[in-house]
Amino acid sequence: MPIANINDANLWYEVMGQGEPLLLHHGYTASRVNWMPIAERLKDRYQIILMECRGTGESQHTQAGYEIAQYALDVIGLLDHLSLARVAFAGHSMGGGIGFQLGVHHSERLTKLILKAPIPSGGIGPYSVELLNDQLDARKRGDRAFFLNRYQQGRFLPELEHDDWFEDRVNHLMSISDGHIAGGLETMSALNLTEHLGALNTPTLMIAGSGDGLLTANLQDFQRLPNADLAVLSRVGHEVAVHAPDAVAEAIDKFMTYGPTAPKQRPA
């Protein structure tokens, strides 16, 4: 699988399919695995680009660069490497935070923006930080049981989230670089783009899960976006692509084809 040197980091990526380019970016402690159900469903219609950010998966564990602004520049660097002037960008969770950053500061490189259960544009709250800090402490202890118990207690659809899925999720979490774990948490807390959303005119799709703790924040950010559409999926938690891959793929495909349903009036 290809590795590209982008901004002094060797980053893993993969390109599959043909058509309009669509880049899929994972979340904070996730990897390409979380997007694969969607990639497999859409690769017959689009040129799917998967990447893993520095410090995760097959990408290099660099000494620095673990912040959303740099992750966004790494996306731009990969587009340059692939000779793509513009692309549709889809980001999940922290990847959605990267999407906000791209939409606000690099809109000229985007054709469309897809935010799948993104972190809030104003950063994650103190409760989320406390929760993530608990996970960081468990990771330092090498406490796999902590993560297995937490993930399994939050099991949303048992028929989809099986024991092998949880084991793979924990294996990946334990392999992420310390720099990404610490820097990713700090940069998600510091994200401060809410006041810019009213000027983000890139056609945007917000995908949210009815059972996700970020639902309220996602709806609030959707209301701030002037050129956006919304898909709230029933009986879906934060792992949106795992819980409802067919519905997510369909929502993305319709949005890529038609764009937002209609211009939206923002609240006064």
N, C-alpha and C positions, 0 to 999 in steps of 0.2 A: 504494500500500500504506500502511496506517495508521502514523502516528507518534504516540506518546503521551509527554507530558512526565511522567516518573516520577522523583521525588527529584532534581530539577534536571538531568535528562538526557533528551534526546529519543531514545526507544527505538523501534526498528522492531518490529512484530509483525504477525501475520496469523492470522486465524481461518477455519477451513474445516470443513465438515461439521456434523452435528448429533448430539446424544446426550450422554453423560456427558463432562464436560470433561477433557481430557488435554493437559497442557502439555509440550512437548518442548524441552529446552535443550541447546545444543551444547557442545563442549569448548573447550579453551584457545585453540588456533589455528584452530579450525573455525568453521562458520557454520551457518545453516539448511540448507545444501546437504547436510550429512551426515545430517540427519534426514528429508529429503524422500522417500527410498524408503519409509520407514515411514509418513509422513504420507499418502502417496498410497494406501497399502494399507489404512489404518485410517479414513480420513475418511468412509467410508460408514457407520461404526458409532459414531463418537465425534466430539465437537466438538474438533477438533485446534487447539491454540494453539501457534504458533511464535513465538519471539522471538530477538533478537540482543542480547547484553549490550553495555553501554557500551564504546566503543572498537573495536567490530568491525562488519563488514558495513555495513548502512545506519543503524546507531545512532550517536549523537553521540560524538565523541572529546572526552570531558570532561577537565578538569584533574585531577580526583581521583575517588576512589570505587572504585579497582581492587583490591578485596579480596573474598574469598568472602562475608563477612558482608554487605557492601553489595550484591553480586550477588543474594544471597538476599532482601534487602529490596526490591530492584528487582522481583523476581518477585512479592513480596507487593503491591507498588505496582501492578503490572500487573493482578493479580487484583482489586484495589480499583477500578481504572479500568474493568474489564470487569464490575463488580458480581457477582463470583464469590466466595462465602463460602469454598468449599473446592474443591480440584482434585486430580486425580491428576497427580503431577509425575514426569517421566522425564528424567534427566540423563545425558549421556555424558561420560566422562573428567572434566575439571574440572567439567562440569555435574553429575556424580555427587557431587563434593565439595560443590557447592551443595545437592544433594539431602540429603547428610548434615547440612548446616547447617540446612536447613528441617526435617528430621525431628527433630533434637535441640532446636531453639529455636523452631520455628513449627509444631509438629505439628497444632495446631488448624485450620490452613489446608489440611491434606492429607487426602484420602480414601485414597490409596495412594501408594507411593513405588517408583519403578523406577530402578534403578542399573545403567547399561549401561557395562561396563568402566570403573568409576569410579576416580579416584585413591584411594589408600589413606586411610582415615579418620584415620590418624596422620601424613599428609603424605607427599610424595614424598621418596625417599631421595637421598643425595649423588650417586649415579651418575646419576640422572635429572636432577638439577640441573646437573651438569657437561654432560650431553648437551644440555640446553636452552640452557645458556650458549653452547655452540658454535653453536647455531642463532641465538641473538641476535646474536653477533658477525658471522655470515654475513649476517644481515639488515641490519645497519648498513652492511656493505660493499656491499649491493645484489647479493650473489652468488647469483643465481638457480640457477646450475649446481650449487652446493652442495646446495640443497634437491632439485632434480630428481634428482641422483645418489643422494642418501640415500633419498628416497622410492622410487625405482625399484629400488634394491638391496634394499629391504625389501618389494618387491612380493609380495603374498601369493597373490592369485588373478589371474593375468595377464589372464584373459578379462573381469574386472570392472574392474580398475584399468588403464585405457588411457592413452595419452599426453595426451589432452585432459583427463582427470580430474586427472592430475598437474599440468598447466599451470594449471588452474583453482585447484587447491589452493595452488600457489605464489603465484599472483596474489593470492589472498585473504591469505595469510600476509604478503606484502609491504605490504598495505594497512592492517593492524591498527595501532592507535595505539601509540606508544611507551609510554604510560602503562599500557595493558593488558598489553603484552608484559612490562614490568618488574614491574608490580604483580601480575599473574597468577602469575608465577613465584614471587615472594616469598610470596604468600598460599597457594599450593599447598604450599610448603615448610613453612609455619608451621601448617598445619591440624592440630588436636590434639583430635579428638573421640572417639577410640577408647574411652575409659573411659565414655562416655555411651551407647554402642550397646546395652548390656544393658537400658536403660530405653526404647529406641526401639520402641514397640509398634505403630506404624503398619504395616499390612500392606505388606510390601516384597518386591520381586522383584529378585534379583541376576542379571544377564546377563553372562556372561564368555566370552571366546574361548579355545579350547584353545591357540592359538598366540600369545596376548598375553603380553607380559612382566609384566603386572599380574595374571595369573591367580592366583598364589599369594596375593598380598595380597587379592584379591577373595574367595577362598575363606576366608581367615582372617576377614575382616570379615563374611562370611555366617554363619560359625559364632557370631559374637558377637550376631547379631540374633535376638531371641526369636520374631518372628512373620514369618518370611521363607521364600521359596521360591528355588530356584536353577535356572538354565538355563546349562549349559556347552555351547557350540556347537563341533562338530568342524570342523577346518580353517578356523578363523576367527581373525584377528588383532585388532588394536586397533580398526580401522575396522569395527566389528561390523555396522552397518547397511548398509555397502557390500558386505561379504563375504557376508552371509547375510540379505538383507532379508526373504525369506519366512519364515524361521525366527524372526527377531526379531519380526516382526509377529504371527506365530502365538503366540509365547510371551507377548507383551504382551496380546493379545486374551484368551487363556485366563486369565491372571492377573486382568485387569480383570473378567472374568466370574465367576470362581470364587474368587479370592484364593489365598493359600498353600495347598498341598496338605494340610498338617496342622501343628498346633503342634509346634515343634521343641524338643527337649531340648538345652540348652546344656551344653558340657563343664564338669565340676566345677572 
